[in-house]
Amino acid sequence: MSRADLEALDAADPLASFRDLFALPEGVIYLDGNSLGALPRATAPRVAEVVAREWGDGLIRSWNDAGWIDMAARVAAKIARIVGAAPGTVAVGDSTSVNLFKLLAAGLRLRPERRVIVSERANFPTDLYVADGLAALLAQNHELRLVEPEGIADALGSDVAVLMLTHVNYRTGAMHDMAPMTRAAHEAGALMLWDLAHSAGAVPLDLAAADADFAVGCGYKFLNGGPGAPAFLHVAARLHDAIRFPITGWLGHADPFAFEPAYRRAAGIAAATIGTPSILALAALEIGVDIALQAPMAGIREKSLRQTALFATLVAEQCPDMGFHLVTPAAPVSRGSQISFAHPHAHAIMQALIARKIIGDFRAPDILRFGITPLYTRYAELWDAARALREVMLSDEWRQDRFRLRRKVT
C-alpha cells in the first residue's frame, strides 16, 4: 500500500470538505479527537460574539433577548438527534461525572429493593469512582460489582439495580452491541445506563430503538465542543414521571422565577437541570453539534471503519516485529472510531511521535491510542503516521530521556 493509494482515497472522499470547517495547525497530524476534538473555525467568532455583543452590550437582558435561557434545551434537542433519543429526553449541562451521579442515584431509587451496580472492570475510572462513591454515601449495603466483559450477563442477578457500561471502551475501542445488552439488563429487572463519551458523533446510535433507560456523554470529544464542554444526559420518556434526581436546582423547578422556597419538579427532562448553564461553553458546543448534524452518520461510520482498518494494516506493514499488539477488535461491528496498540514502551513511543507532530495519546499501562475523526482525518495522514512510527522505532528515537518524562496529562 503506497501513500499515493491513500491520496486517491482522499481525492474521492465525500466527507473531505468537512476538514475545511476545522482550524487544524499546519503540519500537525491530529489523531486525538477521541480525547479532545479539534477547534471548528466558526467557534471563536461565535464565542467572541457572545462575549462582546450578547454579554458586553446586552448584559443581563440577553437571557431573554439573545435566548440564553433556552440555549441548553436547544442544544439538547440537537444532541438527541445525534444519539437517536426521542424528543424531550435529553438535557445538557454539568459534567459527565455529575450527570452520571444523578442518573445512578435516580436509578437506585427506582429499584429500592436492589442494591448492586454492575460494571466492567475496564470501564473508564471516573465512572467507577462515581459509582463507588455513591454506594459508600448511601451506606445501605449498596455495592459496585465489577466483572469482565464476558461475565456481564452472568452478573445480572436479582440484586442488580443498574448495569452501567461505556459503549466504546476508552482504552481498546471495543464496542458493545447496545440493543441486546440493554435487553439483557431489562430481562434481569435492572436499568441500563450507557456512557456515550466515545460514541456520540462517532458511531451510529439509536437510544430509542435500544430502549435504553439512561445515557450520559460529553461534548468535547467527537462533538468538538471544546475542553470541558458541557455534558448531556438522557432519560427514557417512560421514566419521567417516576424519576427523582438527587440534586434539585432552581432551573429544574416547575417555575424557576417564582422563587418559591419549596421545590416543585419541572415536567419531563427539565427536572434534570440544576443551575445556571455556562453560556460561553454552550455557544461553543452548539457549533460542534451543528457540524455533526451536517454530516451523514452512515458516511462517518463507513469512513471510520475504513480508516481504522487501514491504519491497523499500515502499522502491521510498516512496523513488523517491533512489539506492537493490536488490542482494538478487528471485527467492524465491535470497534469504535479508534485504533489502539499495546507496547511495553508505549508512553515513550507516543511522546516521540508527538514531538514529530503526530498527536495521539497514551493510556496506562501500555496503550498507544489513535483516534480517528472522519470529519477531518485524511487517509494520507494515516500513511504518514505509520511511517513516522516506523522511523521512531528503527532509529531508537523513543529511547531519549526526554520522552520518558511523565507529565500530568498523558
WOVEN-V685961 format. One record per residue. N is the residue number from 1. RES is the residue in three letters. SS is DSSP state (@ for helix, = for strand, . for the rest). PSI is psi in radians with two decimals (NA if undefined). Layout:
BEGIN
n:N res:RES ss:SS psi:PSI
n:N res:RES ss:SS psi:PSI
END
This chain:
BEGIN
n:1 res:MET ss:. psi:2.20
n:2 res:SER ss:. psi:2.88
n:3 res:ARG ss:@ psi:-0.60
n:4 res:ALA ss:@ psi:-0.61
n:5 res:ASP ss:@ psi:-0.71
n:6 res:LEU ss:@ psi:-0.57
n:7 res:GLU ss:@ psi:-0.63
n:8 res:ALA ss:@ psi:-0.66
n:9 res:LEU ss:@ psi:-0.68
n:10 res:ASP ss:@ psi:-0.72
n:11 res:ALA ss:@ psi:-0.51
n:12 res:ALA ss:. psi:0.06
n:13 res:ASP ss:. psi:2.06
n:14 res:PRO ss:. psi:-0.26
n:15 res:LEU ss:. psi:0.05
n:16 res:ALA ss:@ psi:-0.63
n:17 res:SER ss:@ psi:-0.36
n:18 res:PHE ss:@ psi:-0.45
n:19 res:ARG ss:@ psi:-0.57
n:20 res:ASP ss:@ psi:-0.25
n:21 res:LEU ss:@ psi:-0.07
n:22 res:PHE ss:= psi:2.50
n:23 res:ALA ss:. psi:1.28
n:24 res:LEU ss:. psi:2.41
n:25 res:PRO ss:. psi:2.48
n:26 res:GLU ss:. psi:2.33
n:27 res:GLY ss:. psi:-0.03
n:28 res:VAL ss:. psi:2.34
n:29 res:ILE ss:= psi:1.93
n:30 res:TYR ss:= psi:1.90
n:31 res:LEU ss:. psi:0.76
n:32 res:ASP ss:. psi:0.42
n:33 res:GLY ss:. psi:-0.24
n:34 res:ASN ss:. psi:-0.07
n:35 res:SER ss:. psi:-0.79
n:36 res:LEU ss:. psi:2.02
n:37 res:GLY ss:. psi:2.70
n:38 res:ALA ss:. psi:2.84
n:39 res:LEU ss:. psi:2.07
n:40 res:PRO ss:= psi:2.50
n:41 res:ARG ss:@ psi:-0.53
n:42 res:ALA ss:@ psi:-0.16
n:43 res:THR ss:@ psi:-0.87
n:44 res:ALA ss:@ psi:-0.82
n:45 res:PRO ss:@ psi:-0.65
n:46 res:ARG ss:@ psi:-0.79
n:47 res:VAL ss:@ psi:-0.67
n:48 res:ALA ss:@ psi:-0.66
n:49 res:GLU ss:@ psi:-0.74
n:50 res:VAL ss:@ psi:-0.72
n:51 res:VAL ss:@ psi:-0.92
n:52 res:ALA ss:@ psi:-0.81
n:53 res:ARG ss:@ psi:-0.93
n:54 res:GLU ss:@ psi:-0.75
n:55 res:TRP ss:@ psi:-0.90
n:56 res:GLY ss:@ psi:-0.84
n:57 res:ASP ss:@ psi:-0.76
n:58 res:GLY ss:. psi:-0.46
n:59 res:LEU ss:@ psi:-2.49
n:60 res:ILE ss:@ psi:-0.30
n:61 res:ARG ss:@ psi:-0.38
n:62 res:SER ss:@ psi:-0.27
n:63 res:TRP ss:@ psi:-0.62
n:64 res:ASN ss:@ psi:-0.93
n:65 res:ASP ss:@ psi:-0.62
n:66 res:ALA ss:. psi:0.05
n:67 res:GLY ss:. psi:0.40
n:68 res:TRP ss:@ psi:-0.68
n:69 res:ILE ss:@ psi:-0.42
n:70 res:ASP ss:@ psi:0.03
n:71 res:MET ss:@ psi:-0.77
n:72 res:ALA ss:@ psi:-0.74
n:73 res:ALA ss:@ psi:-0.63
n:74 res:ARG ss:@ psi:-0.79
n:75 res:VAL ss:@ psi:-0.66
n:76 res:ALA ss:@ psi:-0.71
n:77 res:ALA ss:@ psi:-0.60
n:78 res:LYS ss:@ psi:-0.76
n:79 res:ILE ss:@ psi:-0.62
n:80 res:ALA ss:@ psi:-0.68
n:81 res:ARG ss:@ psi:-0.62
n:82 res:ILE ss:@ psi:-0.66
n:83 res:VAL ss:@ psi:0.09
n:84 res:GLY ss:. psi:0.61
n:85 res:ALA ss:. psi:2.64
n:86 res:ALA ss:. psi:2.62
n:87 res:PRO ss:. psi:2.47
n:88 res:GLY ss:. psi:0.33
n:89 res:THR ss:. psi:0.08
n:90 res:VAL ss:= psi:2.39
n:91 res:ALA ss:= psi:2.60
n:92 res:VAL ss:= psi:2.36
n:93 res:GLY ss:. psi:2.87
n:94 res:ASP ss:. psi:-2.96
n:95 res:SER ss:. psi:2.92
n:96 res:THR ss:@ psi:-0.70
n:97 res:SER ss:@ psi:-0.77
n:98 res:VAL ss:@ psi:-0.74
n:99 res:ASN ss:@ psi:-0.65
n:100 res:LEU ss:@ psi:-0.75
n:101 res:PHE ss:@ psi:-0.80
n:102 res:LYS ss:@ psi:-0.79
n:103 res:LEU ss:@ psi:-0.69
n:104 res:LEU ss:@ psi:-0.79
n:105 res:ALA ss:@ psi:-0.74
n:106 res:ALA ss:@ psi:-0.67
n:107 res:GLY ss:@ psi:-0.73
n:108 res:LEU ss:@ psi:-0.60
n:109 res:ARG ss:@ psi:-0.55
n:110 res:LEU ss:@ psi:-0.32
n:111 res:ARG ss:. psi:1.13
n:112 res:PRO ss:. psi:-0.39
n:113 res:GLU ss:. psi:-0.09
n:114 res:ARG ss:. psi:2.50
n:115 res:ARG ss:. psi:0.30
n:116 res:VAL ss:= psi:2.36
n:117 res:ILE ss:= psi:2.21
n:118 res:VAL ss:= psi:2.40
n:119 res:SER ss:= psi:3.00
n:120 res:GLU ss:= psi:2.52
n:121 res:ARG ss:. psi:-0.54
n:122 res:ALA ss:. psi:0.26
n:123 res:ASN ss:. psi:2.86
n:124 res:PHE ss:. psi:2.28
n:125 res:PRO ss:@ psi:-0.70
n:126 res:THR ss:@ psi:-0.73
n:127 res:ASP ss:@ psi:-0.74
n:128 res:LEU ss:@ psi:-0.69
n:129 res:TYR ss:@ psi:-0.75
n:130 res:VAL ss:@ psi:-0.80
n:131 res:ALA ss:@ psi:-0.74
n:132 res:ASP ss:@ psi:-0.72
n:133 res:GLY ss:@ psi:-0.68
n:134 res:LEU ss:@ psi:-0.76
n:135 res:ALA ss:@ psi:-0.72
n:136 res:ALA ss:@ psi:-0.66
n:137 res:LEU ss:@ psi:-0.69
n:138 res:LEU ss:@ psi:-0.55
n:139 res:ALA ss:. psi:0.67
n:140 res:GLN ss:. psi:0.74
n:141 res:ASN ss:. psi:0.45
n:142 res:HIS ss:. psi:2.71
n:143 res:GLU ss:= psi:2.45
n:144 res:LEU ss:= psi:2.07
n:145 res:ARG ss:= psi:2.08
n:146 res:LEU ss:= psi:2.35
n:147 res:VAL ss:= psi:2.91
n:148 res:GLU ss:. psi:2.76
n:149 res:PRO ss:@ psi:-0.71
n:150 res:GLU ss:@ psi:-0.18
n:151 res:GLY ss:@ psi:0.10
n:152 res:ILE ss:@ psi:-0.88
n:153 res:ALA ss:@ psi:-0.73
n:154 res:ASP ss:@ psi:-0.38
n:155 res:ALA ss:@ psi:-0.16
n:156 res:LEU ss:. psi:1.28
n:157 res:GLY ss:. psi:-3.07
n:158 res:SER ss:. psi:-0.12
n:159 res:ASP ss:. psi:0.02
n:160 res:VAL ss:= psi:2.15
n:161 res:ALA ss:= psi:-0.75
n:162 res:VAL ss:= psi:2.33
n:163 res:LEU ss:= psi:2.07
n:164 res:MET ss:= psi:1.99
n:165 res:LEU ss:= psi:2.58
n:166 res:THR ss:= psi:2.24
n:167 res:HIS ss:. psi:-0.80
n:168 res:VAL ss:= psi:2.12
n:169 res:ASN ss:. psi:2.31
n:170 res:TYR ss:. psi:-0.51
n:171 res:ARG ss:. psi:-0.94
n:172 res:THR ss:. psi:-0.37
n:173 res:GLY ss:. psi:0.08
n:174 res:ALA ss:= psi:2.39
n:175 res:MET ss:= psi:2.31
n:176 res:HIS ss:. psi:2.69
n:177 res:ASP ss:. psi:1.84
n:178 res:MET ss:@ psi:-0.84
n:179 res:ALA ss:@ psi:-0.91
n:180 res:PRO ss:@ psi:-0.56
n:181 res:MET ss:@ psi:-0.70
n:182 res:THR ss:@ psi:-0.72
n:183 res:ARG ss:@ psi:-0.69
n:184 res:ALA ss:@ psi:-0.71
n:185 res:ALA ss:@ psi:-0.79
n:186 res:HIS ss:@ psi:-0.69
n:187 res:GLU ss:@ psi:-0.45
n:188 res:ALA ss:. psi:0.00
n:189 res:GLY ss:. psi:0.18
n:190 res:ALA ss:. psi:2.84
n:191 res:LEU ss:= psi:2.63
n:192 res:MET ss:= psi:2.19
n:193 res:LEU ss:= psi:2.11
n:194 res:TRP ss:= psi:2.34
n:195 res:ASP ss:= psi:2.07
n:196 res:LEU ss:. psi:0.39
n:197 res:ALA ss:. psi:-0.70
n:198 res:HIS ss:. psi:0.29
n:199 res:SER ss:. psi:-0.81
n:200 res:ALA ss:. psi:2.10
n:201 res:GLY ss:. psi:-0.11
n:202 res:ALA ss:. psi:-0.61
n:203 res:VAL ss:. psi:2.70
n:204 res:PRO ss:. psi:2.34
n:205 res:LEU ss:. psi:2.50
n:206 res:ASP ss:. psi:1.34
n:207 res:LEU ss:@ psi:-0.64
n:208 res:ALA ss:@ psi:-0.83
n:209 res:ALA ss:@ psi:-0.60
n:210 res:ALA ss:@ psi:-0.21
n:211 res:ASP ss:. psi:0.61
n:212 res:ALA ss:. psi:2.42
n:213 res:ASP ss:. psi:-0.89
n:214 res:PHE ss:= psi:2.72
n:215 res:ALA ss:= psi:2.65
n:216 res:VAL ss:= psi:2.84
n:217 res:GLY ss:= psi:2.84
n:218 res:CYS ss:. psi:2.89
n:219 res:GLY ss:. psi:0.04
n:220 res:TYR ss:. psi:0.00
n:221 res:LYS ss:. psi:-1.84
n:222 res:PHE ss:. psi:-0.16
n:223 res:LEU ss:. psi:-0.11
n:224 res:ASN ss:. psi:0.74
n:225 res:GLY ss:. psi:-0.05
n:226 res:GLY ss:. psi:2.78
n:227 res:PRO ss:. psi:2.25
n:228 res:GLY ss:. psi:0.37
n:229 res:ALA ss:. psi:2.64
n:230 res:PRO ss:. psi:2.58
n:231 res:ALA ss:. psi:3.10
n:232 res:PHE ss:= psi:2.81
n:233 res:LEU ss:= psi:2.71
n:234 res:HIS ss:= psi:2.39
n:235 res:VAL ss:= psi:2.18
n:236 res:ALA ss:. psi:2.45
n:237 res:ALA ss:@ psi:-0.56
n:238 res:ARG ss:@ psi:-0.25
n:239 res:LEU ss:@ psi:-0.08
n:240 res:HIS ss:. psi:-0.70
n:241 res:ASP ss:. psi:-0.54
n:242 res:ALA ss:. psi:-0.44
n:243 res:ILE ss:. psi:2.50
n:244 res:ARG ss:. psi:2.17
n:245 res:PHE ss:. psi:2.59
n:246 res:PRO ss:. psi:-0.34
n:247 res:ILE ss:. psi:2.09
n:248 res:THR ss:. psi:1.84
n:249 res:GLY ss:. psi:3.07
n:250 res:TRP ss:@ psi:-0.55
n:251 res:LEU ss:@ psi:-0.06
n:252 res:GLY ss:@ psi:0.12
n:253 res:HIS ss:= psi:2.66
n:254 res:ALA ss:. psi:-0.49
n:255 res:ASP ss:. psi:1.39
n:256 res:PRO ss:@ psi:-0.68
n:257 res:PHE ss:@ psi:0.17
n:258 res:ALA ss:@ psi:-0.34
n:259 res:PHE ss:. psi:0.82
n:260 res:GLU ss:. psi:2.55
n:261 res:PRO ss:. psi:-0.45
n:262 res:ALA ss:. psi:2.50
n:263 res:TYR ss:. psi:2.28
n:264 res:ARG ss:. psi:2.09
n:265 res:ARG ss:= psi:2.33
n:266 res:ALA ss:. psi:2.74
n:267 res:ALA ss:. psi:2.54
n:268 res:GLY ss:@ psi:-2.61
n:269 res:ILE ss:@ psi:-0.30
n:270 res:ALA ss:@ psi:-0.43
n:271 res:ALA ss:@ psi:-0.31
n:272 res:ALA ss:@ psi:-0.22
n:273 res:THR ss:. psi:2.49
n:274 res:ILE ss:. psi:-1.31
n:275 res:GLY ss:. psi:-2.94
n:276 res:THR ss:. psi:2.22
n:277 res:PRO ss:. psi:2.72
n:278 res:SER ss:. psi:1.83
n:279 res:ILE ss:@ psi:-0.70
n:280 res:LEU ss:@ psi:-0.75
n:281 res:ALA ss:@ psi:-0.67
n:282 res:LEU ss:@ psi:-0.67
n:283 res:ALA ss:@ psi:-0.71
n:284 res:ALA ss:@ psi:-0.75
n:285 res:LEU ss:@ psi:-0.69
n:286 res:GLU ss:@ psi:-0.59
n:287 res:ILE ss:@ psi:-0.83
n:288 res:GLY ss:@ psi:-0.70
n:289 res:VAL ss:@ psi:-0.72
n:290 res:ASP ss:@ psi:-0.67
n:291 res:ILE ss:@ psi:-0.76
n:292 res:ALA ss:@ psi:-0.62
n:293 res:LEU ss:@ psi:-0.42
n:294 res:GLN ss:@ psi:-0.51
n:295 res:ALA ss:. psi:2.42
n:296 res:PRO ss:. psi:2.17
n:297 res:MET ss:@ psi:-0.61
n:298 res:ALA ss:@ psi:-0.69
n:299 res:GLY ss:@ psi:-0.69
n:300 res:ILE ss:@ psi:-0.80
n:301 res:ARG ss:@ psi:-0.73
n:302 res:GLU ss:@ psi:-0.80
n:303 res:LYS ss:@ psi:-0.68
n:304 res:SER ss:@ psi:-0.82
n:305 res:LEU ss:@ psi:-0.68
n:306 res:ARG ss:@ psi:-0.77
n:307 res:GLN ss:@ psi:-0.70
n:308 res:THR ss:@ psi:-0.74
n:309 res:ALA ss:@ psi:-0.73
n:310 res:LEU ss:@ psi:-0.73
n:311 res:PHE ss:@ psi:-0.70
n:312 res:ALA ss:@ psi:-0.72
n:313 res:THR ss:@ psi:-0.75
n:314 res:LEU ss:@ psi:-0.76
n:315 res:VAL ss:@ psi:-0.70
n:316 res:ALA ss:@ psi:-0.67
n:317 res:GLU ss:@ psi:-0.76
n:318 res:GLN ss:@ psi:-0.48
n:319 res:CYS ss:. psi:0.92
n:320 res:PRO ss:. psi:2.52
n:321 res:ASP ss:. psi:0.58
n:322 res:MET ss:. psi:0.19
n:323 res:GLY ss:. psi:0.13
n:324 res:PHE ss:. psi:2.24
n:325 res:HIS ss:= psi:2.04
n:326 res:LEU ss:= psi:2.15
n:327 res:VAL ss:. psi:-0.16
n:328 res:THR ss:. psi:2.36
n:329 res:PRO ss:. psi:2.43
n:330 res:ALA ss:. psi:-0.52
n:331 res:ALA ss:. psi:2.18
n:332 res:PRO ss:@ psi:-0.66
n:333 res:VAL ss:@ psi:-0.27
n:334 res:SER ss:@ psi:0.19
n:335 res:ARG ss:= psi:2.61
n:336 res:GLY ss:. psi:-2.53
n:337 res:SER ss:. psi:0.92
n:338 res:GLN ss:= psi:2.81
n:339 res:ILE ss:= psi:2.25
n:340 res:SER ss:= psi:2.44
n:341 res:PHE ss:= psi:2.42
n:342 res:ALA ss:= psi:2.44
n:343 res:HIS ss:. psi:2.44
n:344 res:PRO ss:. psi:-0.44
n:345 res:HIS ss:. psi:0.65
n:346 res:ALA ss:@ psi:-0.75
n:347 res:HIS ss:@ psi:-0.89
n:348 res:ALA ss:@ psi:-0.67
n:349 res:ILE ss:@ psi:-0.76
n:350 res:MET ss:@ psi:-0.66
n:351 res:GLN ss:@ psi:-0.64
n:352 res:ALA ss:@ psi:-0.67
n:353 res:LEU ss:@ psi:-0.76
n:354 res:ILE ss:@ psi:-0.65
n:355 res:ALA ss:@ psi:-0.46
n:356 res:ARG ss:. psi:0.15
n:357 res:LYS ss:. psi:0.51
n:358 res:ILE ss:= psi:1.77
n:359 res:ILE ss:= psi:1.87
n:360 res:GLY ss:. psi:-2.68
n:361 res:ASP ss:= psi:3.01
n:362 res:PHE ss:= psi:2.39
n:363 res:ARG ss:= psi:2.15
n:364 res:ALA ss:. psi:2.57
n:365 res:PRO ss:. psi:-0.31
n:366 res:ASP ss:. psi:0.54
n:367 res:ILE ss:= psi:2.18
n:368 res:LEU ss:= psi:2.17
n:369 res:ARG ss:= psi:2.25
n:370 res:PHE ss:= psi:1.98
n:371 res:GLY ss:= psi:2.46
n:372 res:ILE ss:. psi:2.07
n:373 res:THR ss:. psi:1.70
n:374 res:PRO ss:. psi:-0.40
n:375 res:LEU ss:. psi:-0.41
n:376 res:TYR ss:. psi:-0.07
n:377 res:THR ss:. psi:2.18
n:378 res:ARG ss:. psi:2.62
n:379 res:TYR ss:@ psi:-0.77
n:380 res:ALA ss:@ psi:-0.49
n:381 res:GLU ss:@ psi:-0.55
n:382 res:LEU ss:@ psi:-0.69
n:383 res:TRP ss:@ psi:-0.77
n:384 res:ASP ss:@ psi:-0.68
n:385 res:ALA ss:@ psi:-0.75
n:386 res:ALA ss:@ psi:-0.70
n:387 res:ARG ss:@ psi:-0.73
n:388 res:ALA ss:@ psi:-0.68
n:389 res:LEU ss:@ psi:-0.74
n:390 res:ARG ss:@ psi:-0.78
n:391 res:GLU ss:@ psi:-0.70
n:392 res:VAL ss:@ psi:-0.68
n:393 res:MET ss:@ psi:-0.79
n:394 res:LEU ss:@ psi:-0.57
n:395 res:SER ss:. psi:-0.13
n:396 res:ASP ss:. psi:0.42
n:397 res:GLU ss:@ psi:-0.64
n:398 res:TRP ss:@ psi:-0.28
n:399 res:ARG ss:@ psi:-0.14
n:400 res:GLN ss:. psi:2.50
n:401 res:ASP ss:@ psi:-0.63
n:402 res:ARG ss:@ psi:-0.42
n:403 res:PHE ss:@ psi:-0.09
n:404 res:ARG ss:. psi:-0.20
n:405 res:LEU ss:. psi:2.19
n:406 res:ARG ss:. psi:2.01
n:407 res:ARG ss:. psi:3.04
n:408 res:LYS ss:. psi:-0.65
n:409 res:VAL ss:. psi:2.19
n:410 res:THR ss:. psi:NA
END
